[in-house]
Amino acid sequence: MLIIVGFIRRNMAYAAVDLGTNAFRLLVVDKDKRKILLRYSSIIGLGSYLNKNNVLVPPIKYYRSLDKIFRSIKSLNVKKVNIVATSIFRDCVNKSELEEDFFKRYSYKLKIITSKREAELTSKGALKPLNFKDRRFLVVDIGGGSTEITLVENNIIMNYVSMRMGVVREWRRYKKKNSFTIIDKKHIFKDIEKKLLRYKFFSNLEVKKVKIVVNGGTPTTLAAIKLKLKRYSSELVNGQKLSLSYIKKTHDKLMLMKPEERLKLYGMEKGREVVIIYGIFILISILKLINKDSLYVSDSGVLEGLIQEID
């Protein structure tokens, strides 16, 4: 998805690039960081290209997406660029070779960030556009290869957890696209619940008077489906409140559909029609575990967090 807003070539710009397990994203803003000049995202599904030896073998669409990103950066006269890579790059054993190839091709350094750094950037970016007056937030970022949950109080990170579960990781584990039976559903929920309970983060978590903010493709897609958006709008998606009952009903509906049928729904992005099922499994499991019946959606995350840090 490529969204370009009018710009003046002579003005310098800033850019952030987020290379994730499922999607690659680019955000370019003007020198005052007030106007978005370009927003680009492409679903790569890179997590599916990690072989049994944990070697990441990038597909051709990996390079095509990066080529497009760096052509855009050049054409928009970008002065400073922050580039980070997340879960899939942390997991693979050939990260050094990928970093070397990246620099050779694009003359930029690829920075593979820690899960803690990812949680910090995500929470900073996710809360920025919402303008909530609350003091305590639980920011949940369901990614392709990992899920970060960050407890934020008065803009300070109090605690966080990074879990080895994500939409691509779970899809690779279960390999089921449609025709989910009641037994399948119970088995996957039970499996994810077990994994969640392994993390001590939840046993010490106090969620009274905490607002739940969730970002990533799973909640934004759920919001877009709810709004029946023919064309995606971050302005409409940001701040959308989703109830657990709506999320459950939509999940049940999607599980009965074939991937090609899901694509016909307004709000469903191509490339997400399979993995969205597993993102919702994770989301429902987290909400049930912390005993919350609603959440607020943020369309912002790592990219916006990176942009804030450019000076």
N, C-alpha and C positions, 0 to 999 in steps of 0.2 A: 504494500500500500504506500503510495507516494502522494504527499500533500504539499504543494508549494504555494506559499503566500507571496504576493508581490514584493520585490526587493529592489534596492538600488545597488548596482554593481560596485560602485566606488566605496561604499560603506564597508568597513571591516565587520566581521561576524565571529561568533564563537560557536563551537560545535561539541557535542557529546555523542559517543558511540558506545552502545551496549551490545556485546556479543554474547547471547545466551544459549542455553541448551536447545531451546525450541525456536526462538526468533532473534533476528538481528534488527537493531533499531538505531536510527540517527535523528538527532534533533539539532537544528541550527537556529540561533537567535541573533538579533542585532546587537550592536555594541553595548546598548543599554540593558540588554536582557529582558526587554519588555515585549518585543515583537517576535513571533515565530516566523522565520523565513522559510523553513522547510521541516517537514516531519515525514520520516520514511520508516516503514517496517516491512520485514519479509520473513515469512515462516520458513525456516530451513529444516527444522527437525534434526538438528545436528546430533542429538543424543542417540539417534538410531544408527549412527555411523561409527560407534565405538565397538570394536570387535571383541572377541572373547578374551583377548590378551590385553584389553584396555588400551589398545592403540586406536587413536582417532584418525580415521581416513576421510578427510573432507570430500564431499561430492562436488560436482561442477557448479551446483547452485550456490555453494559456499563462496566460490571465487566470483561468480557473477554478481552476487549481492554486494560483496566487498568492492568490486570494481565500480558498481553504481554509487556506492557510498562515497568513495574517494573522488570520483568524477564530480559529484555534487559539491563536495567540500572545496575542490579546486575552483569550480565555476562560481561559487558564492563568496570567494575572496575571504575564506575563513582564516583568522589570525591565530587562534589557539584552539586546540582539539584535545579533549580528554577521552581516551579510549580504554575500556575495560572489558575483560572477559570473565565469565563466571563459572558455574558448576562443572560443566562438561570439560572445560579446560583444566580445572583443578583435578578432575578425576583421571584424565588420560596420562599415560606414561611417557608420551612423546611431546610433552608441552614445550620443551626446549627447541625441538625441531620446528614446531609450529610458530613459535615466537621468531625464530631466525628467518623462516620463510616469509612471515608477515612483514618483517622489517625490510627484507630484500625486495619484496614486491611493491610495498606502499610507502616506504621510507618513514614510517611511524612505528613507535614502540607499542607493542601489545602488552598491556599490564593485566596479568591474571590476579584478581583480587581475592582476599580471604573471605570466608563466609561472614565474619564479623564486619568487615568493611562493606560487604554487600548489604547487610542488614542496616548499617548506618546510612548508606546512600539511599536505600529504599525508603526508610522511614522519613528521612529529610525531604525526599522528593514527593512522597505520597501525601504528606500532610500540607504541603505548601499551597495547593490550589483550593483547599476546602474551607479555610478560614473559620474553622470551628473554634468556639470559645472554651471548649472543654480543656482540662489540664492533663487528663490521663487518656492514653490511647494504646490499643494493642494493634500494631500494624502487621498484617499477614500478607506475605508475598509468595504466591504459589507459582514457582517457576517450572522450567522443563526438567531440571535434574535435582533441584533442591527446593525446600520451602523454608523461608526465614520468618520467624515471628519475633517482633520487637516490642517491648514494653517501654513506652515513652511517657515521661512525666515532666511537665514544664519544659518541653523541648530537650530534655536530657534522657539519654538511653539508660534505663535502670537495669534492664536484663534482656537477653535475647537467646534464641536457640536457632540453629540451622540443622534441618533434618534431611536425611538422604531419601527424600521422596519428592516426586514431581510428575508432571503430566506425561512426559516422555518416558521417564524411568518406570512409571507404573504401567504404561502401555506396553513397554518392552517385556514387562514381567508377566502380564496376563494375556496379551495378544488377542484380545477379543474386541471386535468392532461393533457388533450388534447382536440381536437375539439374546439379550441377557435374561436368564431365568431368575426366579426368586432365589434359588440356591446360589447362583453366581453372585447375585447382589449381596446376599448375606455373607458369603465367603469373603468377598473383597472388603466389605465394611469391617468384618471381624479382623481380617489381616491388617488393615490400615490402623484400626484401633490399637492392636497389639504393638505396632511400631510406634505409635504416638506415646503410649504409656511407658515406653523405654526411656523417655526423656524426662529427667527430674524437673525440668522447667515447669511442667504443668502441675506437679505436686505442691509447689510453692507459690503458684500463681493466684493472686487475689484480683478478681475481675469486677468487683462491685464498683460502680461509678466509672467504669472504663468503656470508652466508645471503641467499637471494633471497626477498623478501616482495612479493607482488603484491596490489593492491586494485582495486576497481572492479567493475562488473557482470559482466565476463567471468570472472574467477577465482571470484567468489562463486557464480555460476550453475553453473560446472563442479563446484564443491564440493557444491552443493545437489543436483545430478544424481547425483553419486557416492554421496551419503548417502540418496538417494531421499526427500527431504524433502517430505512432503505439505503441511507448513506451514513456511515459512522460519524458521530459528533462527540468529541471529548468534552465539550461544554455541557452537553446534555447528560452524558454518562457520569461525569464528576459529581459526587455527592448523592448519587442515587441510593435510596434505601431499599435493601432487599430483605424480605422476611425469609426465615428458614422454611416456612411452608411453601412459599413460591419456589425456592431453590429445589426443594424435594419434588414438587409437582413437575417442574421443568426437567429435572433429572430423569424422572420416570418416563416422561414423554419422549425424551431424546433416546433413551435406552431401547425404546420400542421401534425406533426409526433406523433405517439404513443410513450410512454416512452421506450418500448422495441426496437423501431426503432431507437430512439436517441442513444441507447447503441451501435448500430452498427457503429456509426461514430467514426473514429479515433480521439482520444483526449477526448472522453466522459468517465468520471470515473463512475463506478457503484455506485449508491447511490445518484448521482447528476442529474440523468436524469429527475426528476420531478421538483426539486427546482430551477434548473438553469433558468427555464422560469421566475420565479419571481425575481431572481437576475438581470436578464437583464431588466425587467420592471423598477426596481429601478435605474439601471445604466443609461439607456436611459433618464429617467426622470431627473436625476441629471445633465447630460450633456446638456440637453435642457434648464434647468433652469439657468445654469451658462453660456449658450451660447458658448459651446465648441464643436468642431467637431472631436476631437481625444483625445486619452489618451495613456499612456505608462503603460505596465504591469509589476508588481513586484511579484515574487514568494515568497518574504520574508515578514515577519510581526512580530507578537508578539514573536514568537520563537527566531528569530534572534536578536530582541531587548533585550530579556532576556539574551541570551548568552553574548551579549556585556557587560552586567552589572555584570557578575560573575567575581570575582577577587580571 
